[in-house]
Amino acid sequence: MEADTQQPTKIPKELRNLVWILVLGALAPMLDTTIVNVALPTLGHAMHASVNVSQWTITGYLLAMGIVIPVSGWLLERLGGKKLWVTALLFFLVGSALSGIAWSMPSLIIFRIIQGVAAGIIMPLMMTLGIQLAHRLAKGAPLGGLMAVATLPIVVVPVLGPVIGGLIVGNFDWRWIFYVNVPVCLIAAALAWWKLPADEAPAERHPFDILGFVQLAPAVALIFYGLSKATGSNGFDSQSAYIPLVIGLVLTVCFTIYALRKARPLINLRTLRVRAYAMSLAVLFLAGLSVYGPLLLISLFYQDVQHKSVLMTGLLLAPQGIGSLLPRIFSGKLVDKIGPRPVILGGLAVTVLGTLPFAFATAHTSEWLLAAVLFVRGLGLTPVNIAVMVGAFQGVPEKELPDASSTTRIIQQVGASFGVAVLTLILSRALLTHELPAQAFDVAFWWSIGFVVLALVPTLLLPKLVSKQP
């Protein structure tokens, strides 16, 4: 009992500052993804390429990221967190600079693949380094305050990205959508090299799991690719969607069986024995249907139903970003006090309230009313993100953090992509059976609200209270 009273009750300033440095580095790849999505038609026009060709600037990026994410834990073990983080940031900087000077669509696709490789390391590594720093500098401290900082890009970037992308495309040369990453990566790499503590020597180094890699890396890449193709008009009926999805799922099953038998696989799936971690992964995946998928629906609603420009759509989404910032003041402390389960339940309820009016909206619904609704929706998104990440890492041993972070990032990306694909398919089918586009969007929004029920099931299985770091 005496040892417990000596545990820190809040995140030290030094640790918080270091996490902010990590967040700065993660902003570049996260913003880049949303900006390029907005600028895709502009890129195709500038390079005289069809949509089928230009979309490979996104698909190639996703495939490269999917292949590298499973390897990030092994690279961390070999190079150390600080060296790997700075190297990945500089690699993303080089890919961004080359993308900016691309002279043809094939060259741009190749340079985007370089960016994807770096992003596949940066995204899972940010969370791993954050938790490892917490173990080293504030062992025993609650994780809520840490996650309030670390999850900031996850909530804010999808909202602010289209605004920034619209401003760049509307006022500058398209090449600046890539050049803007250069100073961000440079500053983030310099701060990391200066401030992050030196890497500790690993207790042991494991050989690279080649057999696991040839199963898992293609599996993740094919699932990412299939889900990106499922957003087309034919949805999952398209061969370009279901064939890679089926192959990816088969390879995932093969890897799962293999990993549970091997002593040290590429990613240690035995981490799933921690109930809080396993249930948090389920919430992360289902949140793609109930929380993140509607982000696309809202954007399309403004453009297709209310006929707003891309830039105006981004500005109209801004209230959600503002709403998502406010709960960060108290959400982390609340999770530390009462645990992730009630916070996620409350956040999902508020998110539903912020989505429900869109199920009744028309082309003439007041922009001010929808802005207020989006503000409320943002208030719900932040507690869900913070609480689910706290739940994911409580009880996970420090030596298993790299594997846990890689798996979390894969599930998060697959869940978000699956949510977008499913709701896009529902919307496209509804557009065929309803006379007015607004009516079709109503159907899709009702489905997104119904999917929240699915997310409630694993949420109810989370532990009531948050545990301290092991």
C-alpha positions as CSV (number, residue, x, y, z in Angstrom):
1,M,0.0,0.0,0.0
2,E,2.8,2.4,0.8
3,A,4.3,1.9,-2.7
4,D,1.0,2.9,-4.2
5,T,0.9,6.2,-2.3
6,Q,4.3,7.1,-3.9
7,Q,3.1,6.7,-7.5
8,P,2.7,9.9,-9.4
9,T,-0.8,11.1,-9.9
10,K,-0.2,13.3,-13.0
11,I,1.9,13.5,-16.1
12,P,5.2,15.3,-15.4
13,K,5.9,18.4,-17.6
14,E,9.0,16.8,-19.1
15,L,7.0,13.8,-20.3
16,R,4.2,16.0,-21.6
17,N,6.6,18.1,-23.6
18,L,8.3,15.0,-25.1
19,V,4.9,13.7,-26.2
20,W,4.1,17.0,-27.9
21,I,7.3,16.6,-29.9
22,L,6.1,13.1,-31.0
23,V,2.6,14.6,-31.9
24,L,4.3,17.2,-34.1
25,G,6.1,14.5,-36.0
26,A,2.9,12.5,-36.5
27,L,1.0,15.6,-37.8
28,A,2.9,15.5,-41.2
29,P,1.8,12.0,-42.4
30,M,-1.8,12.4,-41.0
31,L,-2.3,15.8,-42.6
32,D,-0.8,14.6,-45.8
33,T,-3.3,11.8,-46.2
34,T,-6.4,14.1,-45.9
35,I,-4.8,16.9,-48.0
36,V,-4.0,14.5,-50.9
37,N,-7.5,13.1,-50.8
38,V,-8.9,16.6,-51.3
39,A,-6.4,17.4,-54.0
40,L,-6.7,14.2,-56.0
41,P,-8.7,15.7,-58.9
42,T,-6.2,18.6,-59.1
43,L,-3.3,16.1,-59.2
44,G,-4.9,14.2,-62.0
45,H,-5.6,17.3,-64.1
46,A,-2.0,18.6,-63.5
47,M,-0.4,15.3,-64.6
48,H,-3.0,14.7,-67.4
49,A,-3.9,11.4,-65.8
50,S,-7.2,9.6,-65.5
51,V,-8.9,9.0,-62.1
52,N,-8.0,5.3,-62.3
53,V,-4.3,6.2,-62.6
54,S,-4.2,9.2,-60.2
55,Q,-5.9,7.3,-57.4
56,W,-2.7,5.2,-57.2
57,T,-1.1,8.2,-55.4
58,I,-3.4,7.2,-52.5
59,T,-3.5,3.4,-53.1
60,G,0.3,3.1,-53.4
61,Y,0.7,5.1,-50.2
62,L,-1.8,2.8,-48.3
63,L,-0.1,-0.4,-49.6
64,A,3.4,0.8,-48.6
65,M,2.1,1.7,-45.2
66,G,0.3,-1.6,-44.8
67,I,3.5,-3.6,-45.6
68,V,5.7,-1.6,-43.2
69,I,3.5,-1.3,-40.1
70,P,4.0,-5.0,-39.1
71,V,7.8,-4.5,-39.3
72,S,7.9,-1.3,-37.1
73,G,8.2,-3.3,-33.9
74,W,11.2,-5.3,-35.1
75,L,12.9,-2.1,-36.5
76,L,12.4,-0.5,-33.1
77,E,14.2,-3.4,-31.4
78,R,17.1,-3.1,-33.9
79,L,17.6,0.6,-34.2
80,G,16.1,2.0,-31.0
81,G,13.2,4.4,-30.7
82,K,15.0,7.7,-31.1
83,K,17.0,6.7,-34.1
84,L,14.1,5.1,-35.9
85,W,11.8,8.0,-35.2
86,V,14.2,10.6,-36.6
87,T,15.1,8.4,-39.6
88,A,11.4,7.9,-40.4
89,L,10.7,11.6,-40.2
90,L,13.6,12.4,-42.5
91,F,12.5,9.6,-44.9
92,F,9.0,11.2,-45.0
93,L,10.6,14.6,-45.6
94,V,12.6,13.2,-48.6
95,G,9.4,11.5,-50.0
96,S,7.5,14.8,-49.6
97,A,10.1,16.9,-51.3
98,L,10.4,14.4,-54.2
99,S,6.6,14.3,-54.5
100,G,6.7,18.1,-54.8
101,I,9.1,18.0,-57.8
102,A,7.4,15.0,-59.5
103,W,7.4,15.4,-63.3
104,S,4.9,12.7,-64.1
105,M,2.2,10.6,-62.5
106,P,4.4,7.4,-62.3
107,S,7.1,9.4,-60.6
108,L,4.6,10.9,-58.1
109,I,3.2,7.4,-57.3
110,I,6.8,6.1,-56.6
111,F,7.5,9.1,-54.3
112,R,4.2,8.7,-52.5
113,I,5.2,5.0,-51.8
114,I,8.3,6.4,-50.1
115,Q,6.0,8.6,-48.0
116,G,3.9,5.5,-47.2
117,V,6.9,3.5,-46.0
118,A,7.8,6.3,-43.6
119,A,4.2,6.8,-42.4
120,G,3.9,3.0,-41.7
121,I,6.7,3.5,-39.2
122,I,5.8,6.9,-37.7
123,M,2.1,6.1,-36.8
124,P,2.6,3.0,-34.6
125,L,6.0,4.3,-33.3
126,M,4.5,7.5,-31.9
127,M,2.3,5.6,-29.5
128,T,5.0,3.1,-28.6
129,L,7.5,5.8,-27.7
130,G,4.9,7.7,-25.7
131,I,4.1,4.8,-23.5
132,Q,7.8,3.8,-23.2
133,L,8.7,7.3,-22.1
134,A,5.9,7.2,-19.5
135,H,7.4,4.0,-18.1
136,R,10.9,5.5,-18.0
137,L,10.0,9.0,-16.7
138,A,6.8,8.6,-14.7
139,K,6.3,4.9,-13.9
140,G,2.9,4.3,-12.4
141,A,1.4,7.6,-13.6
142,P,-2.2,7.4,-15.0
143,L,-2.4,7.4,-18.8
144,G,-5.4,9.6,-19.4
145,G,-3.4,12.9,-19.5
146,L,-0.8,11.3,-21.8
147,M,-3.5,10.0,-24.2
148,A,-5.2,13.4,-24.3
149,V,-2.1,14.7,-26.0
150,A,-1.2,11.7,-28.0
151,T,-4.6,11.2,-29.6
152,L,-5.0,14.9,-30.7
153,P,-4.1,14.3,-34.4
154,I,-6.6,11.4,-34.6
155,V,-9.5,13.8,-33.8
156,V,-8.4,17.1,-35.2
157,V,-6.6,16.2,-38.5
158,P,-9.6,14.6,-40.3
159,V,-11.5,17.9,-39.7
160,L,-8.7,20.4,-40.3
161,G,-7.0,18.5,-43.2
162,P,-9.7,19.3,-45.8
163,V,-9.6,23.0,-44.8
164,I,-5.9,23.1,-45.3
165,G,-6.0,21.1,-48.5
166,G,-8.8,23.3,-49.9
167,L,-6.8,26.5,-49.0
168,I,-3.6,25.1,-50.7
169,V,-5.3,23.8,-53.8
170,G,-7.4,27.0,-54.1
171,N,-4.6,29.5,-53.6
172,F,-1.2,27.9,-54.4
173,D,0.5,25.5,-56.8
174,W,-0.5,21.9,-56.1
175,R,3.2,21.1,-55.3
176,W,2.7,22.9,-52.0
177,I,0.5,20.1,-50.6
178,F,3.8,18.2,-50.4
179,Y,6.2,21.0,-49.7
180,V,4.3,21.9,-46.6
181,N,5.5,18.7,-45.0
182,V,9.2,19.6,-45.3
183,P,9.5,22.3,-42.5
184,V,7.2,20.3,-40.2
185,C,9.3,17.1,-40.6
186,L,12.6,19.1,-40.3
187,I,11.5,20.8,-37.0
188,A,10.0,17.6,-35.6
189,A,13.2,15.6,-36.4
190,A,15.5,18.3,-34.9
191,L,13.4,18.5,-31.7
192,A,13.4,14.8,-31.4
193,W,17.1,14.4,-31.8
194,W,17.7,17.2,-29.3
195,K,15.1,16.3,-26.6
196,L,14.3,12.6,-26.7
197,P,16.4,10.6,-24.3
198,A,19.0,8.3,-25.7
199,D,17.9,4.8,-26.6
200,E,18.4,2.1,-24.0
201,A,20.2,-1.1,-25.1
202,P,17.6,-3.8,-25.8
203,A,17.5,-6.7,-23.4
204,E,17.5,-9.1,-26.4
205,R,17.3,-8.9,-30.1
206,H,15.2,-11.4,-32.0
207,P,15.9,-12.5,-35.6
208,F,13.6,-11.2,-38.3
209,D,10.5,-13.4,-38.7
210,I,10.6,-13.9,-42.5
211,L,7.8,-16.4,-42.6
212,G,5.6,-14.2,-40.5
213,F,6.4,-11.2,-42.7
214,V,5.4,-13.0,-46.0
215,Q,2.1,-13.7,-44.4
216,L,1.2,-10.6,-42.5
217,A,2.6,-7.8,-44.6
218,P,0.7,-8.8,-47.8
219,A,-2.4,-9.5,-45.7
220,V,-2.5,-6.0,-44.3
221,A,-1.6,-4.4,-47.6
222,L,-4.3,-6.4,-49.5
223,I,-7.0,-5.6,-46.9
224,F,-6.1,-1.9,-47.1
225,Y,-6.2,-2.1,-50.9
226,G,-9.5,-4.0,-51.0
227,L,-11.2,-1.6,-48.6
228,S,-10.0,1.4,-50.7
229,K,-11.6,-0.3,-53.8
230,A,-14.8,-1.0,-51.9
231,T,-15.6,2.7,-51.8
232,G,-16.4,2.6,-55.5
233,S,-19.9,2.3,-57.0
234,N,-20.0,-1.5,-56.9
235,G,-18.7,-1.7,-53.3
236,F,-17.8,-5.1,-52.1
237,D,-19.3,-6.6,-55.3
238,S,-16.3,-5.4,-57.3
239,Q,-13.6,-8.0,-58.0
240,S,-11.0,-5.4,-57.3
241,A,-12.4,-5.2,-53.8
242,Y,-13.4,-8.7,-52.7
243,I,-10.6,-10.6,-54.3
244,P,-7.8,-8.8,-52.4
245,L,-10.0,-8.7,-49.2
246,V,-10.5,-12.5,-49.3
247,I,-6.8,-13.2,-49.9
248,G,-5.9,-10.7,-47.2
249,L,-8.2,-12.3,-44.7
250,V,-7.0,-15.9,-45.5
251,L,-3.4,-14.7,-45.0
252,T,-4.4,-13.1,-41.7
253,V,-5.9,-16.4,-40.5
254,C,-2.7,-18.2,-41.5
255,F,-0.6,-15.7,-39.7
256,T,-2.7,-15.9,-36.6
257,I,-2.4,-19.7,-36.4
258,Y,1.3,-19.4,-37.1
259,A,1.9,-16.6,-34.6
260,L,0.2,-18.4,-31.7
261,R,2.5,-21.4,-32.2
262,K,5.8,-19.5,-32.8
263,A,7.9,-18.4,-29.8
264,R,8.7,-14.9,-31.2
265,P,6.6,-14.0,-34.3
266,L,6.7,-10.8,-36.2
267,I,3.8,-9.5,-34.0
268,N,3.0,-11.2,-30.7
269,L,-0.7,-11.9,-30.7
270,R,-0.5,-13.3,-27.2
271,T,-1.0,-9.7,-26.1
272,L,-4.7,-10.3,-26.8
273,R,-4.9,-12.3,-23.6
274,V,-5.1,-8.9,-21.8
275,R,-8.9,-8.3,-21.8
276,A,-8.8,-4.5,-21.8
277,Y,-6.5,-4.6,-24.8
278,A,-8.6,-7.1,-26.8
279,M,-11.9,-5.3,-26.1
280,S,-10.3,-1.9,-26.9
281,L,-9.2,-3.3,-30.3
282,A,-12.8,-4.4,-30.9
283,V,-14.0,-0.9,-30.0
284,L,-11.4,0.7,-32.3
285,F,-12.6,-1.4,-35.2
286,L,-16.3,-0.8,-34.7
287,A,-15.7,2.9,-34.2
288,G,-14.8,3.0,-37.9
289,L,-18.5,2.2,-38.6
290,S,-20.1,4.3,-35.8
291,V,-17.7,7.2,-35.4
292,Y,-15.3,7.7,-38.3
293,G,-17.3,6.5,-41.2
294,P,-19.9,9.3,-40.8
295,L,-17.1,11.9,-41.3
296,L,-17.1,11.0,-45.0
297,L,-20.9,11.1,-45.1
298,I,-21.0,14.6,-43.6
299,S,-18.5,15.9,-46.1
300,L,-20.4,14.3,-49.0
301,F,-23.7,15.7,-47.7
302,Y,-22.4,19.2,-47.8
303,Q,-21.1,18.8,-51.3
304,D,-23.7,16.6,-53.0
305,V,-26.9,17.8,-51.2
306,Q,-26.2,21.4,-50.2
307,H,-23.8,21.9,-53.1
308,K,-20.9,23.5,-51.2
309,S,-17.4,23.8,-52.5
310,V,-14.5,21.7,-51.2
311,L,-13.1,24.7,-49.3
312,M,-16.5,25.7,-47.9
313,T,-17.1,22.0,-46.8
314,G,-13.9,22.1,-44.9
315,L,-14.8,25.3,-43.2
316,L,-18.3,23.9,-42.3
317,L,-16.6,20.9,-40.7
318,A,-14.5,23.2,-38.5
319,P,-17.0,23.4,-35.6
320,Q,-16.4,19.6,-35.1
321,G,-12.7,20.3,-34.7
322,I,-13.3,23.0,-32.2
323,G,-15.7,20.8,-30.3
324,S,-13.2,18.0,-30.2
325,L,-10.5,20.3,-28.6
326,L,-12.6,21.4,-25.6
327,P,-13.0,18.0,-23.8
328,R,-9.2,17.4,-23.9
329,I,-9.0,19.6,-20.8
330,F,-10.9,17.1,-18.6
331,S,-11.3,13.8,-20.5
332,G,-7.9,12.4,-19.6
333,K,-8.4,13.1,-15.9
334,L,-11.9,11.7,-16.1
335,V,-10.7,8.4,-17.6
336,D,-8.0,8.1,-14.9
337,K,-10.6,8.6,-12.2
338,I,-13.6,6.5,-13.4
339,G,-12.0,4.2,-16.0
340,P,-12.4,4.0,-19.8
341,R,-15.8,2.2,-20.0
342,P,-18.2,4.9,-18.7
343,V,-16.3,7.6,-20.7
344,I,-16.5,5.7,-24.0
345,L,-20.2,5.0,-23.3
346,G,-20.9,8.7,-22.6
347,G,-18.8,9.8,-25.6
348,L,-20.6,7.4,-28.0
349,A,-24.0,8.8,-26.7
350,V,-22.9,12.4,-27.3
351,T,-21.6,11.4,-30.8
352,V,-25.0,9.9,-31.6
353,L,-26.7,13.2,-30.6
354,G,-24.3,15.0,-32.8
355,T,-25.1,12.7,-35.8
356,L,-28.8,12.2,-35.4
357,P,-30.0,15.6,-36.9
358,F,-28.1,14.7,-40.1
359,A,-30.5,11.8,-40.5
360,F,-33.3,14.4,-40.9
361,A,-31.3,17.1,-42.8
362,T,-32.3,18.3,-46.3
363,A,-30.8,20.7,-48.8
364,H,-32.3,23.6,-47.0
365,T,-31.4,22.7,-43.4
366,S,-29.7,25.7,-41.7
367,E,-25.9,25.7,-41.8
368,W,-25.9,27.3,-38.3
369,L,-28.0,24.4,-36.9
370,L,-25.7,21.8,-38.5
371,A,-22.6,23.7,-37.2
372,A,-24.0,23.5,-33.7
373,V,-24.7,19.8,-34.2
374,L,-21.2,19.2,-35.4
375,F,-19.8,21.0,-32.4
376,V,-21.7,18.6,-30.2
377,R,-20.4,15.7,-32.2
378,G,-16.8,16.9,-31.7
379,L,-17.5,16.9,-27.9
380,G,-18.2,13.2,-28.1
381,L,-15.4,12.1,-30.3
382,T,-12.6,13.2,-28.0
383,P,-13.6,11.2,-24.9
384,V,-14.0,8.1,-27.1
385,N,-10.5,8.4,-28.6
386,I,-8.8,9.1,-25.3
387,A,-10.6,6.4,-23.3
388,V,-10.2,3.6,-25.9
389,M,-6.4,4.2,-26.1
390,V,-6.1,4.2,-22.4
391,G,-8.0,0.9,-22.3
392,A,-5.9,-0.5,-25.0
393,F,-2.6,-0.2,-23.2
394,Q,-3.5,-0.8,-19.6
395,G,-2.1,-4.1,-18.4
396,V,0.2,-4.6,-21.5
397,P,3.8,-5.4,-20.4
398,E,6.4,-2.8,-21.5
399,K,8.3,-5.4,-23.6
400,E,5.1,-6.1,-25.6
401,L,4.3,-2.4,-26.3
402,P,5.8,-2.4,-29.9
403,D,3.6,-5.3,-30.9
404,A,0.6,-3.8,-29.2
405,S,1.1,-0.5,-30.9
406,S,1.5,-2.1,-34.4
407,T,-1.6,-4.1,-33.9
408,T,-3.6,-1.1,-32.6
409,R,-2.6,1.0,-35.6
410,I,-3.5,-1.8,-38.1
411,I,-6.9,-2.3,-36.5
412,Q,-7.5,1.5,-36.3
413,Q,-6.7,1.9,-40.0
414,V,-8.7,-1.2,-41.1
415,G,-11.7,-0.1,-39.0
416,A,-11.7,3.4,-40.4
417,S,-11.3,2.2,-43.9
418,F,-14.0,-0.5,-43.4
419,G,-16.4,2.1,-42.0
420,V,-15.9,4.4,-45.0
421,A,-16.3,1.5,-47.4
422,V,-19.5,0.1,-45.8
423,L,-21.2,3.5,-45.5
424,T,-20.2,4.5,-49.0
425,L,-21.8,1.2,-50.3
426,I,-25.0,1.9,-48.2
427,L,-25.1,5.4,-49.6
428,S,-24.6,4.3,-53.2
429,R,-27.3,1.7,-53.0
430,A,-29.7,4.2,-51.3
431,L,-29.1,6.7,-54.1
432,L,-30.5,4.1,-56.6
433,T,-33.7,3.6,-54.7
434,H,-34.5,7.1,-53.5
435,E,-35.6,10.0,-55.6
436,L,-33.9,12.8,-53.6
437,P,-30.2,12.6,-52.6
438,A,-31.1,13.9,-49.1
439,Q,-33.3,10.8,-48.6
440,A,-30.4,8.5,-49.4
441,F,-28.1,10.3,-47.0
442,D,-30.8,10.0,-44.3
443,V,-30.7,6.2,-44.8
444,A,-26.9,6.1,-44.5
445,F,-26.8,8.3,-41.4
446,W,-29.4,6.0,-39.7
447,W,-27.2,3.0,-40.5
448,S,-24.2,4.8,-39.0
449,I,-26.2,5.5,-35.8
450,G,-27.3,1.8,-35.7
451,F,-23.7,0.7,-35.8
452,V,-23.0,2.4,-32.5
453,V,-25.0,-0.5,-30.8
454,L,-22.2,-2.8,-32.1
455,A,-19.5,-0.7,-30.5
456,L,-21.4,-0.8,-27.2
457,V,-20.9,-4.6,-26.8
458,P,-17.1,-4.6,-26.4
459,T,-17.2,-1.3,-24.5
460,L,-19.4,-3.0,-21.8
461,L,-16.7,-5.7,-21.5
462,L,-14.0,-3.3,-20.7
463,P,-12.8,-3.1,-17.1
464,K,-14.6,-0.6,-14.9
465,L,-11.6,1.2,-13.6
466,V,-8.2,2.1,-15.2
467,S,-5.2,0.3,-13.9
468,K,-1.8,1.9,-13.3
469,Q,1.1,1.3,-15.7
470,P,2.7,-2.1,-15.0
